[in-house]
Amino acid sequence: MNDQPLSGDALLQRFQALDAFLMRHQALWRPRPFILHRQLPWELDHPELGAWLRERSLEQAEAAHTQPECLPAPAPFPVLASRSAALSRLGQLLQHQAPKLPARFSVDVPGRKWQQLLAFAGSLQFRQTPQHWLDWCAGKGHLGRLLAHDGRPLTCLEHNPQLVHDGRQLSQRLGLAAQHLQQDVLAADASDRIEAQHTPVALHACGDLHVRLMQLASRAGCRQLAIAPCCYNRIDSPDYRPLSAAAQASALQLSLDDLALPLSETVTAGARVRRQRDLSMARRLAFDLLQRELRGVDEYLPTPSLPPAWLMKGFADYCKDLAALKQLPTPAASLDWTRLEAQGWQLLAQVRNLELLRALFRRPLELWLLLDRALYLEEQGFAVRLGSFCPYQLSPRNLLLLAERA
Ligand SMILES: C[S@@+](CC[C@H](N)C(=O)[O-])C[C@H]1O[C@@H](n2cnc3c(N)ncnc32)[C@H](O)[C@@H]1O
């Protein structure tokens, strides 16, 4: 049977199953295998799994990164992987044919982004024909223009003045009657911008920004809306504040670090970005070994984030300069830099492989967060469908909430 989007009773049922899964295995997904944890607490309970993962190479970790559930790792990995896959299963929203638009609509839109926009627009199906689109955190308003290509009214809210300006120009060039308003959607007066006849859409509006939309649209009496959330950790509180009654009743407490877990995959990052990221991390891990020795203290020492130019330095200069920055003793002239550098890469391979266990919980946690939003919207009187709107490879944030009042 094909997977279906979730709706009705299935929303709460799935939420509760995910909640139990995440609660039960917190010890496996909360600790981040980074410098702070030389050994992860769970490795004591599952030494065979820990040792197996630590022996693997960086290339092997990279190959398994987007599909950790396929890894033939020792117990309890396979059982967790199949439970994670079952709980993460979610169908695609029904797609209708996207309108064939003249090429000038996609001017200034990168190819991948345009594909996302078409998929988002193609997934919107409401019983009532939208009267007035409201593009929430619109950027230049590409999504809004795609939806309002037939001349329906469009309001784009965005707080970056440059994007507002550029969006206005793009709409004018297409002869669309769009309003591009500079608006901080978190400000008190944002509620003045949203009206009952609006159909709000939000593509990849971060944490608080899309939550604010759900709250204001509910209050304003909007009949329908569509949200593809992202960056669950961009919130203005130290911990996650659950929205729905079910999530409020859950014992699961989520820190900002936890909220970053669903965002930790790198399907769309290019090879160059990944190489830079690995180099930077391998160096940090090597420096961590060095600083422990220089200080004679076997403890992690926080280091500031460094400008990219630091990665252009040779390894030894990088370490010496960072040691000076942290006011540590000068490394001995006899230090074997080649060996230290290799140790950094070896640690990186271990980190990346150990992360694969955590990765099994990425999608379940994301779905838990989305279902909290879905259940909240249900409490506000909406019927909700939750499904994917585009392939994961096009955007890992490919889940869409469609809400409409009965
Ligand atoms: C990830 S981008 C998404 C833009 C657009 N929806 C898209 O998919 O291309 C998030 C947008 O939210 C805007 N934004 C951030 N904080 C905001 C705020 N407080 N009020 C309004 N817009 C905000 C950013 O400037 C950015 O354009």
The ligand as an ORCA input file, in Angstrom:
! r2SCAN-3c Opt
* xyz 0 1
  C      14.408     30.830      4.698
  S      13.851     32.335      4.089
  C      12.443     31.839      3.164
  C      12.028     32.854      2.140
  C      10.936     32.385      1.168
  N       9.739     32.003      1.834
  C      11.466     31.282      0.301
  O      11.112     30.135      0.504
  O      12.265     31.576     -0.582
  C      13.144     33.109      5.498
  C      12.753     34.551      5.283
  O      12.205     35.063      6.486
  C      12.603     36.427      6.607
  N      12.443     36.828      8.004
  C      13.258     36.512      9.038
  N      12.796     37.049     10.179
  C      11.654     37.714      9.864
  C      10.723     38.475     10.622
  N      10.876     38.630     11.951
  N       9.670     39.012      9.972
  C       9.518     38.842      8.638
  N      10.377     38.137      7.880
  C      11.431     37.579      8.480
  C      14.017     36.403      6.104
  O      14.466     37.705      5.757
  C      13.902     35.455      4.914
  O      13.586     36.150      3.751
*
